[in-house]
Amino acid sequence: MTNDELKRLSDLGVATVYEAAGREGLLDVPLIQLIPGSRVAGPARTVLCGQDDNLMVHAVIEQIQPGEVLVLTMPEPAPVGIVGELLATQVKIHGAAAIVIDAAARDVEEIAKLGLPVWTHFIRARGATKTKIGELNGTVTVGGTQISSGDIIVLDADGAVCVKRERVAQVLKASEDRCEKENRAREKYLAGQTSFDLNELREYVEKKIGRR
């Protein structure tokens, strides 16, 4: 996947990509975007930490490749701070494009000042242990979606969606088509037409009412 294609996915955004993917891949958790306005698309680097532990976050740092989205999980999401300013600094220096945390972040003002886009399930000062062995680069689950290293993660103010590696070209094309269709619809709405009529919803409602 080229940088231009990743940039286009990030510009298209989570909602468009999710719909174009057939409503598949949504990370269906209430992610908090620490830097408003940030938009990212990049290949996942997955980490399964031990419960309430961040040892594997320390371990993955040296494996990060530029442009990757670090996806951090635990067996059960919990409000435990597995990333703070010092870990986030290392992640940024090693070139990650963003972090997704299905646990908690802390030092969030300091992390925001770093300029590293972070999406986190919780914000908590509660600290993690550093004693439990987890797994790097395996398949993890966030919000009901399985993510493997190399899958593409798209992030913006709406949250996150995962596109499987083998579907990226297909989903990008479908997303472009959807965007063009929405642009045409927007022009009609600006001219005063309504989605109720253009999408034949009026006809649908009237038929339903008529059958009562």
JOHULIN-V425219 format. One record per backbone hydrogen bond with DSSP energy under -1.0 kcal/mol. CO is the residue of the C=O (numbers start at 1). NH is the residue of the N-H. If there is no record, write none. Layout:
co=CO nh=NH
co=CO nh=NH
This chain:
co=2 nh=6
co=3 nh=7
co=4 nh=8
co=5 nh=9
co=6 nh=10
co=7 nh=11
co=8 nh=12
co=9 nh=13
co=13 nh=17
co=14 nh=18
co=15 nh=19
co=16 nh=20
co=17 nh=21
co=18 nh=23
co=19 nh=22
co=25 nh=162
co=26 nh=28
co=27 nh=29
co=29 nh=31
co=32 nh=120
co=35 nh=38
co=40 nh=155
co=42 nh=153
co=43 nh=69
co=44 nh=150
co=45 nh=71
co=46 nh=137
co=47 nh=73
co=48 nh=135
co=50 nh=53
co=52 nh=129
co=54 nh=58
co=55 nh=59
co=56 nh=60
co=60 nh=63
co=61 nh=64
co=65 nh=68
co=68 nh=97
co=68 nh=98
co=69 nh=45
co=70 nh=100
co=71 nh=47
co=72 nh=102
co=73 nh=49
co=78 nh=80
co=80 nh=82
co=80 nh=104
co=83 nh=106
co=84 nh=88
co=85 nh=89
co=86 nh=90
co=87 nh=91
co=88 nh=92
co=89 nh=93
co=90 nh=94
co=91 nh=96
co=92 nh=95
co=95 nh=67
co=98 nh=70
co=99 nh=119
co=100 nh=72
co=101 nh=103
co=101 nh=121
co=103 nh=122
co=104 nh=82
co=104 nh=83
co=105 nh=124
co=107 nh=111
co=108 nh=112
co=109 nh=113
co=110 nh=114
co=117 nh=99
co=118 nh=34
co=119 nh=101
co=120 nh=32
co=122 nh=105
co=126 nh=81
co=129 nh=54
co=135 nh=48
co=140 nh=147
co=142 nh=145
co=143 nh=28
co=145 nh=142
co=147 nh=140
co=148 nh=151
co=151 nh=44
co=152 nh=163
co=153 nh=42
co=154 nh=161
co=155 nh=40
co=156 nh=159
co=159 nh=156
co=160 nh=27
co=161 nh=154
co=163 nh=152
co=164 nh=167
co=165 nh=168
co=167 nh=171
co=168 nh=172
co=169 nh=173
co=170 nh=174
co=171 nh=175
co=172 nh=176
co=173 nh=177
co=174 nh=178
co=175 nh=179
co=176 nh=180
co=177 nh=181
co=178 nh=182
co=179 nh=183
co=180 nh=184
co=181 nh=185
co=182 nh=186
co=183 nh=187
co=184 nh=188
co=185 nh=189
co=186 nh=190
co=187 nh=191
co=188 nh=193
co=189 nh=192
co=194 nh=198
co=195 nh=199
co=196 nh=201
co=196 nh=202
co=197 nh=200
co=200 nh=204
co=201 nh=205
co=202 nh=206
co=203 nh=207
co=204 nh=208
co=205 nh=209
co=206 nh=210
co=207 nh=211
co=209 nh=212
